[in-house]
């Protein structure tokens, strides 16, 4: 089982080191190879996704990714910015389904800004389509009142589009995920206003005919944003397009109050995947040894389950994380009175120890 390890920038290197430590502790035949990505790769090779890094990722069963980005790269041309590495990996690997579970751990109920009764036991899964929608629609651009060029533009435009096969494949992914959970899919659209999303709704409904055991609910995106904070536990699997998914998955992840806890997976049709924490490179705390590594460690668990066919090992990691939380160990982002504050490496060590027991 070949894993490309791409730590990236900021806290990326610190948190990935802990996930690698945990993976080694499983004593599975894992072949891990590291390569630079993002700002770190730009410094070394002049590009955020150098050919050797891309080749390694493409030749691996899975990619374990840290985070990329730093304010110091904000002035670079867009294709050279660290964040472009993620878009490049998504494109070349054909990653079309982004899974973001939002799970509220019993011990962290108090970390949410919502009332405990709304959040206790929360376990929802947001599935975001990654390859279509307004982010990749053509035409796009800016124009003046008289010609098709800028500067001096007076308007800008992007085109929203989805093809039938794109909607069908993400709908299948959502229904199949729901079959392994509570058998309910909420498809989020804006069919009342946008033709693209009337089409989305029609195609999802068509695919649903193949999954009679799963309940399908349609919801407008504005209502979904509201229901996510009003009654989040009413959801099971939420499936939506690229832009609505971008926004709703961040909203859902913050329901749990702890961005440092939330893993994510982006999968292609072959089961290859890129696994990363939901958060960014956190330049404000980089190098201080205080970042929470649990989102990355939980991403490694998702990797074992979805791309490496090792569900038992994934269960072991998740149980070990529950155990360290039950022991009261907390990095500063999830610390509360009466618990024990630990740093990044100590948290990783504690997970390894919990695995062994
Ligand atoms: P961020 O997620 O990096 O940080 C937001 C806040 O959460 C910060 O206060 C940070 O200290 C805290 N935080 C994040 N992860 C944490 C962890 N594991 N433990 C403890 N605290 C944590 O978002 P940002 O500040 O908006 O962006 C910083 C950089 O990261 C930017 O360059 C941005 O483009 C990039 N970014 C990258 C990714 C990615 O690599 N997938 C995702 C989002 C943002």
Boltz pocket constraint, residues with backbone or C-beta under 6 A from the ligand:
constraints:
  - pocket:
      binder: B
      contacts: [[A, 11], [A, 15], [A, 66], [A, 67], [A, 68], [A, 69], [A, 70], [A, 71], [A, 83], [A, 86], [A, 259], [A, 260], [A, 276], [A, 277], [A, 278], [A, 279], [A, 280], [A, 281], [A, 282], [A, 283], [A, 284], [A, 285], [A, 290], [A, 291], [A, 292], [A, 293], [A, 295], [A, 333]]
      max_distance: 6.0
